[in-house]
């Protein structure tokens, strides 16, 4: 029944895949960033939080990286969500829209990680 409804939505051209992909992913990123911001891991661990070699070098770096990455995740979520809203008003081929959405939600988090790592290295140079 649910699959039939989803198929009907796409066959009637009511929502393009780019809107759905960016909108839902944006909401998920925002909620995940909010949870991480409100409940950051207190101690360095290998299970929860923003975990990279740089972020786990010291407790001070760990604490900063949790807050900073949570804000960046929320920011990316907002951008993705509003990108989904903008995509709603575009007339895009569904196949192209789907692959554009998949490309964006793959590439943008990777770029976000590079941005976070760059900030960590700027604030906490190796001593």
C-alpha positions as YAML, in Angstrom:
chain: A
units: angstrom
residues:
- id: 1
  name: UNK
  ca: [0.00, 0.00, 0.00]
- id: 2
  name: UNK
  ca: [2.75, 2.50, 0.93]
- id: 3
  name: UNK
  ca: [4.79, 1.53, -2.11]
- id: 4
  name: UNK
  ca: [1.73, 2.13, -4.31]
- id: 5
  name: UNK
  ca: [1.30, 5.61, -2.81]
- id: 6
  name: UNK
  ca: [4.97, 6.47, -3.35]
- id: 7
  name: UNK
  ca: [4.82, 5.18, -6.92]
- id: 8
  name: UNK
  ca: [1.69, 7.27, -7.53]
- id: 9
  name: UNK
  ca: [3.42, 10.41, -6.23]
- id: 10
  name: UNK
  ca: [6.36, 9.96, -8.59]
- id: 11
  name: UNK
  ca: [4.24, 8.89, -11.56]
- id: 12
  name: UNK
  ca: [2.00, 11.95, -11.16]
- id: 13
  name: UNK
  ca: [5.07, 14.25, -11.07]
- id: 14
  name: UNK
  ca: [3.95, 15.77, -7.77]
- id: 15
  name: UNK
  ca: [7.39, 15.66, -6.14]
- id: 16
  name: UNK
  ca: [10.69, 15.36, -7.94]
- id: 17
  name: UNK
  ca: [13.31, 13.07, -6.36]
- id: 18
  name: UNK
  ca: [15.69, 15.95, -5.70]
- id: 19
  name: UNK
  ca: [13.12, 17.58, -3.41]
- id: 20
  name: UNK
  ca: [12.56, 14.35, -1.53]
- id: 21
  name: UNK
  ca: [16.25, 13.43, -1.21]
- id: 22
  name: UNK
  ca: [17.45, 16.86, -0.13]
- id: 23
  name: UNK
  ca: [14.47, 17.59, 2.10]
- id: 24
  name: UNK
  ca: [14.53, 14.34, 4.05]
- id: 25
  name: UNK
  ca: [18.33, 14.23, 4.28]
- id: 26
  name: UNK
  ca: [18.38, 17.85, 5.41]
- id: 27
  name: UNK
  ca: [15.94, 17.10, 8.22]
- id: 28
  name: UNK
  ca: [17.94, 14.05, 9.29]
- id: 29
  name: UNK
  ca: [21.20, 16.03, 9.32]
- id: 30
  name: UNK
  ca: [19.62, 18.86, 11.29]
- id: 31
  name: UNK
  ca: [18.17, 16.52, 13.92]
- id: 32
  name: UNK
  ca: [21.44, 14.55, 14.19]
- id: 33
  name: UNK
  ca: [23.41, 17.79, 14.62]
- id: 34
  name: UNK
  ca: [20.94, 19.04, 17.22]
- id: 35
  name: UNK
  ca: [21.21, 15.82, 19.22]
- id: 36
  name: UNK
  ca: [25.00, 15.90, 19.04]
- id: 37
  name: UNK
  ca: [25.03, 19.56, 20.08]
- id: 38
  name: UNK
  ca: [22.68, 19.04, 23.05]
- id: 39
  name: UNK
  ca: [24.23, 15.72, 24.15]
- id: 40
  name: UNK
  ca: [27.89, 15.71, 23.08]
- id: 41
  name: UNK
  ca: [30.10, 12.87, 24.26]
- id: 42
  name: UNK
  ca: [31.99, 14.00, 27.34]
- id: 43
  name: UNK
  ca: [35.03, 11.78, 26.94]
- id: 44
  name: UNK
  ca: [36.99, 10.61, 23.92]
- id: 45
  name: UNK
  ca: [35.46, 7.37, 22.68]
- id: 46
  name: UNK
  ca: [35.23, 5.29, 19.55]
- id: 47
  name: UNK
  ca: [31.43, 4.98, 19.43]
- id: 48
  name: UNK
  ca: [29.73, 8.37, 19.44]
- id: 49
  name: UNK
  ca: [30.57, 11.84, 18.20]
- id: 50
  name: UNK
  ca: [32.86, 13.36, 15.61]
- id: 51
  name: UNK
  ca: [35.78, 10.91, 15.63]
- id: 52
  name: UNK
  ca: [38.90, 11.52, 13.59]
- id: 53
  name: UNK
  ca: [42.57, 11.21, 14.42]
- id: 54
  name: UNK
  ca: [42.78, 14.98, 14.87]
- id: 55
  name: UNK
  ca: [39.68, 15.27, 17.05]
- id: 56
  name: UNK
  ca: [40.88, 12.49, 19.36]
- id: 57
  name: UNK
  ca: [44.34, 14.00, 20.03]
- id: 58
  name: UNK
  ca: [43.30, 15.64, 23.31]
- id: 59
  name: UNK
  ca: [40.26, 16.28, 25.43]
- id: 60
  name: UNK
  ca: [40.33, 20.00, 24.56]
- id: 61
  name: UNK
  ca: [40.28, 19.26, 20.82]
- id: 62
  name: UNK
  ca: [37.62, 16.61, 21.36]
- id: 63
  name: UNK
  ca: [35.31, 19.03, 23.19]
- id: 64
  name: UNK
  ca: [35.71, 21.74, 20.56]
- id: 65
  name: UNK
  ca: [35.27, 19.33, 17.64]
- id: 66
  name: UNK
  ca: [31.99, 17.96, 19.04]
- id: 67
  name: UNK
  ca: [30.43, 21.40, 19.29]
- id: 68
  name: UNK
  ca: [31.87, 22.70, 16.03]
- id: 69
  name: UNK
  ca: [30.92, 19.62, 14.00]
- id: 70
  name: UNK
  ca: [27.40, 19.58, 15.46]
- id: 71
  name: UNK
  ca: [26.89, 23.17, 14.31]
- id: 72
  name: UNK
  ca: [28.26, 22.34, 10.86]
- id: 73
  name: UNK
  ca: [25.99, 19.29, 10.57]
- id: 74
  name: UNK
  ca: [22.97, 21.41, 11.49]
- id: 75
  name: UNK
  ca: [24.05, 24.09, 9.01]
- id: 76
  name: UNK
  ca: [24.39, 21.52, 6.24]
- id: 77
  name: UNK
  ca: [20.97, 20.14, 7.16]
- id: 78
  name: UNK
  ca: [19.40, 23.58, 6.76]
- id: 79
  name: UNK
  ca: [21.11, 24.10, 3.39]
- id: 80
  name: UNK
  ca: [19.98, 20.69, 2.15]
- id: 81
  name: UNK
  ca: [16.42, 21.22, 3.35]
- id: 82
  name: UNK
  ca: [16.08, 24.60, 1.67]
- id: 83
  name: UNK
  ca: [17.75, 23.17, -1.43]
- id: 84
  name: UNK
  ca: [14.98, 20.60, -1.44]
- id: 85
  name: UNK
  ca: [12.38, 23.35, -1.22]
- id: 86
  name: UNK
  ca: [14.00, 25.17, -4.15]
- id: 87
  name: UNK
  ca: [14.14, 21.93, -6.13]
- id: 88
  name: UNK
  ca: [10.38, 21.58, -5.71]
- id: 89
  name: UNK
  ca: [9.90, 24.55, -8.02]
- id: 90
  name: UNK
  ca: [12.29, 23.25, -10.68]
- id: 91
  name: UNK
  ca: [11.22, 21.19, -13.64]
- id: 92
  name: UNK
  ca: [13.99, 18.57, -13.72]
- id: 93
  name: UNK
  ca: [14.10, 15.18, -15.34]
- id: 94
  name: UNK
  ca: [13.51, 12.59, -12.59]
- id: 95
  name: UNK
  ca: [16.57, 10.51, -13.43]
- id: 96
  name: UNK
  ca: [18.82, 13.57, -13.42]
- id: 97
  name: UNK
  ca: [17.20, 14.84, -10.21]
- id: 98
  name: UNK
  ca: [17.77, 11.51, -8.47]
- id: 99
  name: UNK
  ca: [21.45, 11.36, -9.38]
- id: 100
  name: UNK
  ca: [21.96, 15.02, -8.54]
- id: 101
  name: UNK
  ca: [20.49, 14.39, -5.09]
- id: 102
  name: UNK
  ca: [22.62, 11.31, -4.50]
- id: 103
  name: UNK
  ca: [25.73, 13.18, -5.65]
- id: 104
  name: UNK
  ca: [25.01, 16.11, -3.35]
- id: 105
  name: UNK
  ca: [24.34, 14.03, -0.25]
- id: 106
  name: UNK
  ca: [27.53, 12.10, -0.90]
- id: 107
  name: UNK
  ca: [29.81, 15.02, -1.74]
- id: 108
  name: UNK
  ca: [28.65, 17.71, 0.71]
- id: 109
  name: UNK
  ca: [29.28, 15.71, 3.92]
- id: 110
  name: UNK
  ca: [32.78, 14.88, 2.67]
- id: 111
  name: UNK
  ca: [33.44, 18.57, 2.03]
- id: 112
  name: UNK
  ca: [32.05, 19.33, 5.49]
- id: 113
  name: UNK
  ca: [34.55, 16.92, 7.07]
- id: 114
  name: UNK
  ca: [37.41, 18.65, 5.22]
- id: 115
  name: UNK
  ca: [36.14, 21.99, 6.48]
- id: 116
  name: UNK
  ca: [35.96, 20.74, 10.08]
- id: 117
  name: UNK
  ca: [39.43, 19.20, 9.89]
- id: 118
  name: UNK
  ca: [40.85, 22.42, 8.45]
- id: 119
  name: UNK
  ca: [39.38, 24.38, 11.37]
- id: 120
  name: UNK
  ca: [40.74, 21.88, 13.90]
- id: 121
  name: UNK
  ca: [44.23, 22.12, 12.41]
- id: 122
  name: UNK
  ca: [44.02, 25.93, 12.38]
- id: 123
  name: UNK
  ca: [42.92, 26.16, 16.01]
- id: 124
  name: UNK
  ca: [45.05, 23.33, 17.35]
- id: 125
  name: UNK
  ca: [48.33, 23.11, 15.44]
- id: 126
  name: UNK
  ca: [50.53, 20.17, 16.38]
- id: 127
  name: UNK
  ca: [52.95, 21.11, 19.12]
...
